[in-house]
Amino acid sequence: MKDLAGSCVNVPGVWPMCEAPYMLEQGLASPSRLDLIARRFIRMGPCKTLDTIGVPLFTSIGRNTIDGFAFDLRVPELCHKLIRDGRLGRSANQGVYLYRDDRPVDDAPEYYLTQTPPPSGVRSDDASVSERLMFSIYFAILKIASMGLSSVGDLCLGITDLLGLKTDPLEELRKLGSAGLRDEFDRLRAEPGPRYGLPPAGVDHGQPGRPVTYRFVIAAVLNWMVVGALFAVGIRYLASKRVMIYHLQILDVAWTDLTPRTRILMLTLMKGTAQIAPPMSGDR
């Protein structure tokens, strides 16, 4: 996985953290409602997360990420307003939320507005708010992958752990397919704006609808060869209760060619092979 300023694994977390203040600025939802909807699919809502890490820190991270990856995003104006007003986050006892008796409370809706009136035609029902938050993550994953910085699979694994996603983004992307993703991003581009322009086609081996290339074929063949070698070692172990050193050397050579899911499978299956035999004369 390659990298730039801000870490490409963290980028899909920046998008919903920008998207939530955008919706507050448009008057589409309150902070507590945004967080309530977001917690259906994520560990912590974006507004609470923003207050927890601190508004100045997020503003700095957001600016570096947007500049480093040349995204069609902007640091939310609401973040600048909060900093000007001394509402720096949970540590200051006021940020996106006001804190009373250590409990977060929404401010008046007018405080968050920076767009008056809100854009016409923008939906504010629960399903639309959820879609806008969730698909900002999907879009960022595909955008990073299209830049050649990582694979869709690796990014999905990283962001699932980072944000505590309750659904597998890779599985959701596969279910939607290229046509479904295009429809969703077209709808978002028509409402929130041009930042949801569809990423270039052929993002990743795991992206549905991508034409098969020689690199994909080679990667697939290598993976199946290594999986075959793994099961051969397993059969040898079951037969003799011994794992020869040269077996481990074979697996070690191909380790970097494995997908993350295959690595997890290998580690799981090899937990019981703690007995490693010393090299024998016939095995050298």
N, C-alpha and C positions, 0 to 999 in steps of 0.2 A: 504494500500500500504506500503510495506516494503521499506527499503532504505539502501544505502551504500554511500561511499565517492563519491561526485560529483552529487548526486541526480539522481535516476533512470529515472525521467521524463526528465532530461536534456541530458541524454546519447544519445537518437536518434538525438539530435542536434549536438553532437560532431562528429558523423560519417560523415555527409556531410562536416563538417568543416575540417576534415582530408582528405576526398576524393578529395576535390577541389585542395588543394596543391599537392596531389599525381599526379593529372592530369597536373598541371603546371610543376612539376618536370619531367614528361614524354614528355613535349612539345606537348600535345594534344590540348591545347586551351590557349588563353590569359585570363587574369583576367576579362577583360570587357566582353568577349564572355561567359565565365562561368557564370558571374552574369546575363547577358542578358537571357541566357537559364534558369537559376534557377528562375528568377522572373516570369516565366510563371506559376509556381506552388507554389511559396513561397514569403513571404513579402519582404525579402532583400537577395541579393545574398551573397554567402559565403565569397567571397573575401572582399567585402565591410564590411560585418559583422566582419571579422577578424581584419580589420583596425580600426573599430569603437570600439571594446572592447579592442583592444591592443594585439599585438603579444605576449608579455611576459605573460599577464594574460591568454590568450588562451593556451599557451604552458604549463603553470602550471596546468590549469584545465584539459587539455588533458592528461597530465602525470598522475595526480591523478585518473582520470576516468579509464584510461587503466589499471593502477595497481590495483585499487579497484575492478574492474569487471573482471579482467583477460582476457581482449579481445586480439584477435590476430591482434592488431593494433600497430602502432608506431607513436610517435609524428613526423610529417613531417620534413624531413631534411631542407626543405625550411624555416621553422619557426626558426630553430637554425641559419641558414645563415642570415636571416633578423635581428635577435637580434645582431649577431656579427657585422653586418654592421650598427648598430644604426637605423635601419628602424623599429621602434617600433609601428607604426600605425598612425592613423589620427592625434593624438595629437603631433606627431613628424614631421608631414607634409610629411612623407614618410613611407610606409610599403609595403604591397603587391603592392599597387599603388604608383606612384609618384604624388604629388599634385602640380599643377601649376595654379596659380590664383584661388586657392581653388577648383580646379576641378581635379578628379582622372584621371591619364594617365597611360597606360601600360608602363612598362619598356621593353627593348629589350628582345625578347624571350629567348636569350641565358642566361640571368640573372637567370631565373627560373629553368633552366635545371640542374638536378642532375643525370639523367640517360641518358647516351650517348652510343649507339643510343637508342631511345625509344624501348620498347619491341615490337617484331613483332606480327602482328595479332590483336593488340589493336585498336579498332575502335575510330574514332574521329568526326563522323558526329553528328549533333545536337541531333538526336534521341538517339544515344548511350550515349552522354554526359548527357542528361536529365535522361536517364534510370539509369546511374551509380550514379547520385546524389540522385534521388528519391528512388531507391531501397536500398541505404545505410540507409535511414531512416526506410524503411519497415523492413530491416534485423535487425536493432538495436531494433526495437519494439518487434519483435518475439524473439530475443535473450534474452532480459530482461524478457519477459514473461516466457520463458523456464526455467529461473532461479528461478521462483516462487516469484518474487519481486512485480509483479503487473499483472493485467489482460491486454489482448490486448486492450480491449475497453477503460479502464482507460488511458492507455498510449497513445492511439490515440487521446483521448480528450485533454490530457495535451499537446502533441506535436503540435497539430493543433493550439492551442492557443499560445504556445510559439513561434513557427516559422511563424505563420500566413499562414498556408497551405490553398491553394485555392480549394483543393479537400479533401474529407473525406477519410483518409487512411484506416479506418475500412471497408468502402464500397469498396474501391479498392482491399483490401486483399480478401474480400469475392468474388468479381468478378473473381479474378485470380484463387482462389481455391488452394488446395494443389498441384495439378499437375502443374498449371501455375507458382506458386511460385518456385517449384522445378526446372522447366525449366529455369526460369530467374536467379536463384542463381547458377545453374550449368554453365550457360553462363558467369556470372560474375566471378565465381571461375576460369574458364578457361582463363580469360583475366587479371583482376586486381590481382587475387591471392587467396590463400587458406583462407583468412579471411572471405570469403563468403560461407564457409561450411554451409550446411543447419542446422538450429537449430533442436534440438530433436523433434520428432513427438509429437503431442498432447499438443501443447503449451497452449491453452486456450479454454474455452468454446466457444468463438466467432470465433475460427480459423476454417475455412472450412476443412472438412475431418476428424476432430477429433472424435474418437469413443465416444459414449455416455457413461458416467460414472454415478455412483450413486450420486456423488456430483453435477453433472450437472442437474440431474433429480430433486434433492432436491431444488437446487437454482431456477430452473424453476417453480416448484410448489409454492415455497414461493413467488416468484414475482407475479404469477397470483393470489394467495390468497390476496396479498396486493392490487393489482390493483382492484380485486373484492371488497375489503373493501372500497377502495377509491370511486368507483362508487356508492356503497351503501350510503356512506356519502353524495355524491353529490345528489342522489335521495332524501335523507332525507332533505337536505338543500333546494332543489327546492320545496319540499312539504310544509315545515314549515318555511323556511328562517332562520333556527336556526341550529347551529352545537353544538351538545352536547359534553361535556367534555370527556365522555368516548369514543366517536368516535375518538377524537384526540389522546387519550391514546393508542387506538388500533393501529393507524398509527405510533405513536412514537415508539412503541415496535418493529415494523418491519422495521423501517426506514433504519437501517444499512444493511438489506438484499436486498435493492433495487439496481438495476443497475443505473449508472448515468443517462441514458436516461429516466428511469422510475421516478427518482427523479425530473428531469426537468419537466416531464409531470405533476407530482403531484403539484409542485410549481405553474405551469402555471394555472392549473385548480382551485387551491385554492385561487388564488389572489382575487376572488370575494367573498370569504367567510370571510370577515373581522368581521362580526357580530358573536361573540362567546357568546353563552348564558351561564349565570351562572348555576352551577349545581342545578338541581331540585331534590326534594325528591325522585321522581320516577326514577331518573337517577343514583342514588348512589348505 
